Amino acid sequence: MIRIDFNRLRFLVIDDNAHMRRILRTLLHGFGAREVHEAEDGAAGLEAFTHYVPDVVIVDWAMPIFDGLELTQMIRQPGANANPYVAIIMLTGHSEKMRVTSARDAGVTEFLAKPISAKGLYQRIVNVIANPRPFIKTKTYFGPDRRRNVNPNYVGPERRRGGKADVIKQSPLLEKVRPSS
Amino acid sequence: MAPSKHSAAVTTYGDHEVIVPENKLRKAVSNKPLQPGEVDDPIARAEKALSDLSGEFASWMDAECERLDKARQLVSVAGFTSTNKEELFHAAHDIKGEAATFGFPAMASVANSLCRLIEHTPDSNRIPITLVDQHVAAMRAIYREYDRSDAVALANQLTKRLREVTDEFLMHENRGRPDVLEQIKGPSIVPE
């Protein structure tokens, strides 16, 4: 089992709900993290991201000013900030397939559906640290590789032209969204 | 705090680049072996920390119910303005996400039903206020009566009926929008 020194990581939690921020802080401290910063909306979150340069961002989807999806798109701007590659874990009560796909296309690294559990959060953090995916930059996308495995039954066109795609095998995001028991 | 530069290996293909950033987080992977008899269970530690906090959860849910009721009152008085609609949705959405964590899992489905009603009605002004009121009253009642031995069974009955009425309304309001109907009828990818 991989062990993580949480006290060597800097976290930023962005959620407008003070109760949920307290829950996340409690869990992260429980894992052993010391440095946990908080922001209560998307704008404050972006400012805190620039100021603290966190290793892992945990962001809620539904927030005032701009939401977690918009914040992710702002962070995933190559050259625009100190770390466009930062690990972003999106925490949300939204559970529809369309929502997960939108989050993936905005460039989130992992998706965690509420209700939150210590195990679910821990697994997402371990995954972003131990199994980071390469980034893909196209005209319309910049973010972690959205191809998590090779589907031998895929019959559509190869949309990446000019070379063989690099694929890191991982569970599909839709599977990962289901809370672990 | 000074920003740290990230180096990355970039491979360019015809219409895309594959970028492998330097993994600065690897510093946090511990190679230190555990001593004989030493136990390191971060998940158990976090669960214990959450359990220590759980004495506050009932009052937190009480505050969330108050917030929901305030949002409902604003809608009753001033209708579904953009701000009122967002606040009501947000309050219900937060309860949906927090209910299980706070120890009131039976509230989540009613909150979800209210979220669906607000999100999938194309013209908010057609949302029946009575149906909104019934959802809010149901959530408050479930919260208030949660200690009863039959609370979960009653909550399930209430939820089932509210969901039926809501879905019937949504199907009617979206009868000309097959893409939305598919979303409404489609199962959630998260078990309820």
Chai-1 contact restraints between the chains, C-beta under 6 A:
chainA,res_idxA,chainB,res_idxB,connection_type,confidence,min_distance_angstrom,max_distance_angstrom,comment,restraint_id
A,R3,B,S30,contact,1.0,0.0,6.0,A-B,restraint_1
A,I4,B,A28,contact,1.0,0.0,6.0,A-B,restraint_2
A,D5,B,A28,contact,1.0,0.0,6.0,A-B,restraint_3
A,D5,B,S30,contact,1.0,0.0,6.0,A-B,restraint_4
A,R8,B,K27,contact,1.0,0.0,6.0,A-B,restraint_5
A,R8,B,A28,contact,1.0,0.0,6.0,A-B,restraint_6
A,L9,B,A28,contact,1.0,0.0,6.0,A-B,restraint_7
A,N17,B,D94,contact,1.0,0.0,6.0,A-B,restraint_8
A,H19,B,W60,contact,1.0,0.0,6.0,A-B,restraint_9
A,T26,B,A49,contact,1.0,0.0,6.0,A-B,restraint_10
A,T26,B,L50,contact,1.0,0.0,6.0,A-B,restraint_11
A,T26,B,L53,contact,1.0,0.0,6.0,A-B,restraint_12
A,L27,B,A46,contact,1.0,0.0,6.0,A-B,restraint_13
A,G30,B,R45,contact,1.0,0.0,6.0,A-B,restraint_14
A,G30,B,A46,contact,1.0,0.0,6.0,A-B,restraint_15
A,G30,B,A49,contact,1.0,0.0,6.0,A-B,restraint_16
A,F31,B,P42,contact,1.0,0.0,6.0,A-B,restraint_17
A,F31,B,A46,contact,1.0,0.0,6.0,A-B,restraint_18
A,Y52,B,M1,contact,1.0,0.0,6.0,A-B,restraint_19
A,V53,B,M1,contact,1.0,0.0,6.0,A-B,restraint_20
A,V53,B,P3,contact,1.0,0.0,6.0,A-B,restraint_21
A,D55,B,L25,contact,1.0,0.0,6.0,A-B,restraint_22
A,A62,B,H90,contact,1.0,0.0,6.0,A-B,restraint_23
A,A62,B,H93,contact,1.0,0.0,6.0,A-B,restraint_24
A,A82,B,P3,contact,1.0,0.0,6.0,A-B,restraint_25
A,N83,B,H6,contact,1.0,0.0,6.0,A-B,restraint_26
A,Y85,B,H6,contact,1.0,0.0,6.0,A-B,restraint_27
A,Y85,B,P21,contact,1.0,0.0,6.0,A-B,restraint_28
A,G93,B,H93,contact,1.0,0.0,6.0,A-B,restraint_29
A,G93,B,K96,contact,1.0,0.0,6.0,A-B,restraint_30
A,G93,B,G97,contact,1.0,0.0,6.0,A-B,restraint_31
A,S95,B,S188,contact,1.0,0.0,6.0,A-B,restraint_32
A,S95,B,I189,contact,1.0,0.0,6.0,A-B,restraint_33
A,S95,B,V190,contact,1.0,0.0,6.0,A-B,restraint_34
A,K97,B,I189,contact,1.0,0.0,6.0,A-B,restraint_35
A,A113,B,V190,contact,1.0,0.0,6.0,A-B,restraint_36
A,K114,B,G97,contact,1.0,0.0,6.0,A-B,restraint_37
A,P115,B,A100,contact,1.0,0.0,6.0,A-B,restraint_38
A,P115,B,T101,contact,1.0,0.0,6.0,A-B,restraint_39
A,I116,B,T101,contact,1.0,0.0,6.0,A-B,restraint_40
A,A118,B,I43,contact,1.0,0.0,6.0,A-B,restraint_41
A,A118,B,A46,contact,1.0,0.0,6.0,A-B,restraint_42
A,A118,B,E47,contact,1.0,0.0,6.0,A-B,restraint_43
A,K119,B,I43,contact,1.0,0.0,6.0,A-B,restraint_44
A,Y122,B,I43,contact,1.0,0.0,6.0,A-B,restraint_45
A,I129,B,L25,contact,1.0,0.0,6.0,A-B,restraint_46
A,I129,B,A28,contact,1.0,0.0,6.0,A-B,restraint_47
A,P132,B,N23,contact,1.0,0.0,6.0,A-B,restraint_48
A,P134,B,V18,contact,1.0,0.0,6.0,A-B,restraint_49
A,P134,B,V20,contact,1.0,0.0,6.0,A-B,restraint_50
A,F135,B,I19,contact,1.0,0.0,6.0,A-B,restraint_51
A,I136,B,H16,contact,1.0,0.0,6.0,A-B,restraint_52
A,K137,B,E17,contact,1.0,0.0,6.0,A-B,restraint_53
A,T138,B,H16,contact,1.0,0.0,6.0,A-B,restraint_54
A,R160,B,H16,contact,1.0,0.0,6.0,A-B,restraint_55
A,R161,B,G14,contact,1.0,0.0,6.0,A-B,restraint_56
A,R161,B,D15,contact,1.0,0.0,6.0,A-B,restraint_57
A,G162,B,Y13,contact,1.0,0.0,6.0,A-B,restraint_58
A,G162,B,G14,contact,1.0,0.0,6.0,A-B,restraint_59
A,G162,B,D15,contact,1.0,0.0,6.0,A-B,restraint_60
A,G163,B,Y13,contact,1.0,0.0,6.0,A-B,restraint_61
A,D166,B,V18,contact,1.0,0.0,6.0,A-B,restraint_62
A,R178,B,V190,contact,1.0,0.0,6.0,A-B,restraint_63
